[in-house]
Amino acid sequence: MIVDLLTTEQSEIHCLIDNYSAKRIQAVAKRGLDLFIAGLVLLLLSPLLCLIALLVRLQDHGTAIYKRRVLGPRGEFFAYKFRTMRMDADQVLAGDPHLKRIFERNFKLENDPRVTQLGSFLRKYSLDELPQLINVLKGEMSLVGPRMLTAAELGKYGTLKEVILRVKPGMTGYWQVNGRQEVSYDERIRMDVHYIRSWNLLLDIYILCKTPFKVIKGEGAY
């Protein structure tokens, strides 16, 4: 159960942080890999990004980019995504208590009524997350890392929040290539902690190589 993680001894938490921080040479290489791949992909996919932005705008004349306020080592920042929901998504959630309770439990909704038809396609193949390449270039995110968290989710991590907030959130990560939305919220936390505990550059490269196959199959995404 998740309680086992939330009561992790303080000494073990510091050990996790120190273990991750000690690999400084690999961390420099990780940042170089982030800059190279993010810059290259942005350049190569710029026509696709422009097309997606245009289609999102045309569907309802709303904004193309959604800025989600999340947390990282530098504090709060805006993670960029192509907008996949209706412009009145917040009102839809607030007006349905049952839907809101489900969302507050897992911070995800299967068959989410707020998601547009185009948004559902973008989510299935993770195309909505491509603007986060800009966050990677800015140093706010990494290509690979734990899942990004909002302030509302932080309480679910208990004492482990000290660990999670020391590591840049990733566009992809260990949990994304091992189930995505099909795993429980508790299991996502376990996977994030396992990633931090086991991190090395080869693990990042393995996850990066595995991610395209998961994306193409559209497995576990909604």
KARAJO-V695518 format. One record per residue. N is the residue number from 1. RES is the residue in three letters. PSI is psi in whole degrees, 0 to 359 (* if undefined). Layout:
# KARAJO-V695518
n:N res:RES psi:PSI
n:N res:RES psi:PSI
This chain:
# KARAJO-V695518
n:1 res:MET psi:161
n:2 res:ILE psi:334
n:3 res:VAL psi:330
n:4 res:ASP psi:324
n:5 res:LEU psi:321
n:6 res:LEU psi:343
n:7 res:THR psi:21
n:8 res:THR psi:135
n:9 res:GLU psi:144
n:10 res:GLN psi:324
n:11 res:SER psi:324
n:12 res:GLU psi:325
n:13 res:ILE psi:313
n:14 res:HIS psi:327
n:15 res:CYS psi:318
n:16 res:LEU psi:313
n:17 res:ILE psi:313
n:18 res:ASP psi:321
n:19 res:ASN psi:319
n:20 res:TYR psi:316
n:21 res:SER psi:333
n:22 res:ALA psi:337
n:23 res:LYS psi:60
n:24 res:ARG psi:320
n:25 res:ILE psi:316
n:26 res:GLN psi:327
n:27 res:ALA psi:322
n:28 res:VAL psi:318
n:29 res:ALA psi:323
n:30 res:LYS psi:317
n:31 res:ARG psi:320
n:32 res:GLY psi:320
n:33 res:LEU psi:319
n:34 res:ASP psi:310
n:35 res:LEU psi:316
n:36 res:PHE psi:309
n:37 res:ILE psi:316
n:38 res:ALA psi:316
n:39 res:GLY psi:317
n:40 res:LEU psi:314
n:41 res:VAL psi:320
n:42 res:LEU psi:318
n:43 res:LEU psi:313
n:44 res:LEU psi:326
n:45 res:LEU psi:9
n:46 res:SER psi:321
n:47 res:PRO psi:321
n:48 res:LEU psi:319
n:49 res:LEU psi:318
n:50 res:CYS psi:320
n:51 res:LEU psi:315
n:52 res:ILE psi:316
n:53 res:ALA psi:319
n:54 res:LEU psi:316
n:55 res:LEU psi:321
n:56 res:VAL psi:319
n:57 res:ARG psi:318
n:58 res:LEU psi:332
n:59 res:GLN psi:325
n:60 res:ASP psi:11
n:61 res:HIS psi:21
n:62 res:GLY psi:186
n:63 res:THR psi:147
n:64 res:ALA psi:326
n:65 res:ILE psi:132
n:66 res:TYR psi:130
n:67 res:LYS psi:112
n:68 res:ARG psi:126
n:69 res:ARG psi:115
n:70 res:VAL psi:178
n:71 res:LEU psi:148
n:72 res:GLY psi:185
n:73 res:PRO psi:333
n:74 res:ARG psi:4
n:75 res:GLY psi:206
n:76 res:GLU psi:145
n:77 res:PHE psi:168
n:78 res:PHE psi:121
n:79 res:ALA psi:129
n:80 res:TYR psi:139
n:81 res:LYS psi:154
n:82 res:PHE psi:137
n:83 res:ARG psi:127
n:84 res:THR psi:356
n:85 res:MET psi:164
n:86 res:ARG psi:156
n:87 res:MET psi:335
n:88 res:ASP psi:29
n:89 res:ALA psi:320
n:90 res:ASP psi:321
n:91 res:GLN psi:323
n:92 res:VAL psi:315
n:93 res:LEU psi:316
n:94 res:ALA psi:331
n:95 res:GLY psi:0
n:96 res:ASP psi:93
n:97 res:PRO psi:321
n:98 res:HIS psi:314
n:99 res:LEU psi:321
n:100 res:LYS psi:321
n:101 res:ARG psi:318
n:102 res:ILE psi:317
n:103 res:PHE psi:318
n:104 res:GLU psi:341
n:105 res:ARG psi:318
n:106 res:ASN psi:350
n:107 res:PHE psi:27
n:108 res:LYS psi:150
n:109 res:LEU psi:126
n:110 res:GLU psi:140
n:111 res:ASN psi:47
n:112 res:ASP psi:118
n:113 res:PRO psi:348
n:114 res:ARG psi:344
n:115 res:VAL psi:133
n:116 res:THR psi:168
n:117 res:GLN psi:316
n:118 res:LEU psi:319
n:119 res:GLY psi:323
n:120 res:SER psi:319
n:121 res:PHE psi:316
n:122 res:LEU psi:320
n:123 res:ARG psi:319
n:124 res:LYS psi:321
n:125 res:TYR psi:16
n:126 res:SER psi:23
n:127 res:LEU psi:336
n:128 res:ASP psi:340
n:129 res:GLU psi:357
n:130 res:LEU psi:324
n:131 res:PRO psi:344
n:132 res:GLN psi:349
n:133 res:LEU psi:329
n:134 res:ILE psi:319
n:135 res:ASN psi:323
n:136 res:VAL psi:314
n:137 res:LEU psi:326
n:138 res:LYS psi:350
n:139 res:GLY psi:9
n:140 res:GLU psi:332
n:141 res:MET psi:171
n:142 res:SER psi:163
n:143 res:LEU psi:321
n:144 res:VAL psi:135
n:145 res:GLY psi:185
n:146 res:PRO psi:163
n:147 res:ARG psi:148
n:148 res:MET psi:148
n:149 res:LEU psi:146
n:150 res:THR psi:167
n:151 res:ALA psi:326
n:152 res:ALA psi:331
n:153 res:GLU psi:341
n:154 res:LEU psi:326
n:155 res:GLY psi:335
n:156 res:LYS psi:344
n:157 res:TYR psi:352
n:158 res:GLY psi:225
n:159 res:THR psi:344
n:160 res:LEU psi:350
n:161 res:LYS psi:332
n:162 res:GLU psi:327
n:163 res:VAL psi:309
n:164 res:ILE psi:320
n:165 res:LEU psi:355
n:166 res:ARG psi:349
n:167 res:VAL psi:135
n:168 res:LYS psi:135
n:169 res:PRO psi:155
n:170 res:GLY psi:155
n:171 res:MET psi:325
n:172 res:THR psi:173
n:173 res:GLY psi:186
n:174 res:TYR psi:318
n:175 res:TRP psi:330
n:176 res:GLN psi:326
n:177 res:VAL psi:5
n:178 res:ASN psi:46
n:179 res:GLY psi:333
n:180 res:ARG psi:231
n:181 res:GLN psi:354
n:182 res:GLU psi:348
n:183 res:VAL psi:154
n:184 res:SER psi:165
n:185 res:TYR psi:319
n:186 res:ASP psi:318
n:187 res:GLU psi:327
n:188 res:ARG psi:317
n:189 res:ILE psi:315
n:190 res:ARG psi:317
n:191 res:MET psi:321
n:192 res:ASP psi:316
n:193 res:VAL psi:320
n:194 res:HIS psi:319
n:195 res:TYR psi:313
n:196 res:ILE psi:319
n:197 res:ARG psi:324
n:198 res:SER psi:1
n:199 res:TRP psi:136
n:200 res:ASN psi:168
n:201 res:LEU psi:325
n:202 res:LEU psi:325
n:203 res:LEU psi:318
n:204 res:ASP psi:315
n:205 res:ILE psi:320
n:206 res:TYR psi:314
n:207 res:ILE psi:319
n:208 res:LEU psi:321
n:209 res:CYS psi:327
n:210 res:LYS psi:333
n:211 res:THR psi:312
n:212 res:PRO psi:323
n:213 res:PHE psi:322
n:214 res:LYS psi:320
n:215 res:VAL psi:314
n:216 res:ILE psi:321
n:217 res:LYS psi:339
n:218 res:GLY psi:31
n:219 res:GLU psi:134
n:220 res:GLY psi:19
n:221 res:ALA psi:135
n:222 res:TYR psi:*
